[in-house]
Amino acid sequence: MRHLLSRLFGIGRTTTAPNDSGPVQTVQISLNEYETLDGKPVIIAYGLISCPPVGSDVMLTCTGGKRTDSVITGHNHQKYRHTGAQPGEAGIANPVVGTVILAKANGDVYIKPASGKVIVDGGTVTAKDFITAGGVKLSDHTHSGVQQGSSSTQGPQG
């Protein structure tokens, strides 16, 4: 039984950056010091985008027990793995740069962009509750320097 399982599955490590230009992402992997496989397809869930860094661990599934007919069905990078998630939480992270989008266990959505910018490309942003920036609420803040006519107000006050 152990021999059969070793023919159906394998563990390796990426040795090159993935080729992400075609309909299926492919990558070169090393299974051991003697066996390197090139152009192995990487299968990930629909809608997710992932381009694992060189040195990522991979899970290889071999159809028919042949390494030549194999696909990568899972990958992880030990150095860059996002840590600290609580039971029930799910998210997307790029730990190489530090960006995280996390659906928290308490129902909150946590967004941490490493660059400090969140870019919404088109569309309208709508909030059903308060929007606060720098401790100032958008919906009920006051301005000083209000004058009649075409004058401008000064910035918002807390």
C-alpha positions as CSV (number, residue, x, y, z in Angstrom):
1,M,0.0,0.0,0.0
2,R,2.8,2.4,0.9
3,H,4.4,1.8,-2.5
4,L,1.1,2.6,-4.3
5,L,0.7,5.9,-2.4
6,S,4.3,6.9,-3.2
7,R,3.4,6.4,-6.9
8,L,0.2,8.5,-6.6
9,F,1.6,11.4,-4.6
10,G,4.8,13.3,-4.2
11,I,6.2,16.3,-2.3
12,G,8.7,18.6,-3.9
13,R,9.8,22.2,-4.1
14,T,9.6,24.8,-6.9
15,T,12.9,25.6,-8.5
16,T,11.8,28.4,-10.9
17,A,9.2,31.1,-10.8
18,P,5.9,29.9,-12.3
19,N,5.0,30.6,-15.9
20,D,1.7,32.4,-15.5
21,S,1.2,33.5,-19.1
22,G,-1.0,30.6,-20.5
23,P,-4.3,29.1,-19.7
24,V,-2.8,27.0,-16.9
25,Q,0.1,28.1,-14.6
26,T,3.1,25.8,-14.9
27,V,6.3,25.5,-12.8
28,Q,9.5,23.4,-12.6
29,I,9.8,21.4,-9.4
30,S,12.5,19.2,-7.8
31,L,11.3,16.1,-6.0
32,N,14.8,15.1,-4.9
33,E,18.4,15.7,-5.9
34,Y,18.0,13.4,-8.9
35,E,14.5,14.1,-10.2
36,T,13.3,17.5,-11.6
37,L,10.0,17.9,-13.5
38,D,9.4,20.9,-15.8
39,G,6.1,22.4,-16.9
40,K,4.0,20.9,-14.2
41,P,0.5,22.4,-14.2
42,V,-0.6,24.2,-10.9
43,I,-4.3,23.6,-10.1
44,I,-5.9,26.1,-7.7
45,A,-9.5,27.0,-6.9
46,Y,-11.4,29.0,-9.4
47,G,-11.3,32.7,-8.7
48,L,-8.1,32.6,-6.6
49,I,-4.9,34.1,-7.9
50,S,-1.6,32.7,-6.7
51,C,1.9,32.7,-8.0
52,P,4.0,30.9,-5.5
53,P,7.6,32.1,-4.9
54,V,10.6,30.0,-5.8
55,G,11.3,27.5,-3.0
56,S,7.6,26.8,-2.3
57,D,6.7,23.3,-1.1
58,V,4.3,21.5,-3.5
59,M,2.0,18.5,-3.3
60,L,2.2,16.5,-6.5
61,T,-0.7,14.2,-7.6
62,C,0.2,11.7,-10.2
63,T,-2.6,10.4,-12.4
64,G,-2.2,6.7,-13.2
65,G,0.9,6.5,-10.9
66,K,3.1,8.3,-13.5
67,R,5.1,11.3,-12.5
68,T,5.0,12.5,-16.2
69,D,1.2,12.7,-15.9
70,S,1.2,14.8,-12.7
71,V,-0.3,18.1,-11.5
72,I,0.5,20.3,-8.5
73,T,-2.6,20.3,-6.3
74,G,-1.3,22.3,-3.4
75,H,1.5,24.6,-2.5
76,N,2.9,26.5,0.5
77,H,5.9,28.6,1.3
78,Q,7.1,28.0,4.9
79,K,8.9,31.4,5.2
80,Y,6.1,33.5,3.8
81,R,3.1,31.6,5.2
82,H,0.5,33.9,6.8
83,T,0.2,33.1,10.5
84,G,-2.1,34.0,13.3
85,A,-5.5,33.1,11.8
86,Q,-8.1,32.1,14.3
87,P,-10.5,29.1,13.8
88,G,-13.2,29.9,11.3
89,E,-11.2,32.8,9.6
90,A,-10.5,32.8,5.9
91,G,-8.7,35.3,3.8
92,I,-6.2,36.2,1.1
93,A,-2.7,37.3,1.9
94,N,0.6,38.2,0.2
95,P,3.0,37.7,3.1
96,V,6.0,38.5,0.8
97,V,4.9,42.2,1.0
98,G,2.5,42.0,4.0
99,T,-0.9,42.6,2.4
100,V,-3.8,40.8,4.0
101,I,-7.6,40.6,3.5
102,L,-9.2,38.6,6.2
103,A,-12.8,37.6,7.0
104,K,-12.5,37.5,10.8
105,A,-14.2,35.0,13.0
106,N,-16.3,37.8,14.7
107,G,-17.7,38.9,11.3
108,D,-15.3,41.9,10.7
109,V,-13.4,42.2,7.4
110,Y,-9.8,43.2,8.0
111,I,-7.9,44.8,5.2
112,K,-4.2,45.7,5.5
113,P,-2.5,47.0,2.3
114,A,1.3,46.9,2.6
115,S,1.5,50.0,0.4
116,G,-1.0,51.9,2.5
117,K,-3.3,52.3,-0.4
118,V,-6.7,50.6,-1.2
119,I,-7.5,51.2,-4.9
120,V,-11.1,50.8,-6.1
121,D,-10.9,50.8,-9.9
122,G,-14.4,52.0,-11.0
123,G,-17.7,51.8,-9.3
124,T,-19.2,53.4,-6.3
125,V,-18.2,52.8,-2.7
126,T,-21.2,52.8,-0.4
127,A,-21.2,52.4,3.4
128,K,-24.4,51.8,5.5
129,D,-22.6,53.0,8.7
130,F,-20.0,55.6,9.6
131,I,-16.9,56.3,7.6
132,T,-14.1,57.6,9.8
133,A,-10.7,59.0,8.6
134,G,-8.1,60.2,11.0
135,G,-10.7,60.1,13.9
136,V,-13.2,62.3,12.0
137,K,-16.6,61.0,10.9
138,L,-17.5,61.8,7.4
139,S,-21.3,62.1,8.1
140,D,-21.3,64.4,11.1
141,H,-18.2,66.5,11.4
142,T,-18.0,70.3,11.5
143,H,-16.0,72.8,9.6
144,S,-14.6,76.1,10.9
145,G,-14.2,79.3,8.9
146,V,-17.7,79.2,7.4
147,Q,-18.6,82.5,5.7
148,Q,-21.4,83.6,3.4
149,G,-20.8,83.8,-0.3
150,S,-18.4,81.8,-2.4
151,S,-15.8,81.4,0.4
152,S,-14.4,77.9,1.2
153,T,-14.4,76.4,4.7
154,Q,-11.4,75.3,6.6
155,G,-10.7,71.6,7.1
156,P,-12.9,69.3,9.2
157,Q,-12.8,69.4,13.0
158,G,-13.0,66.3,15.1
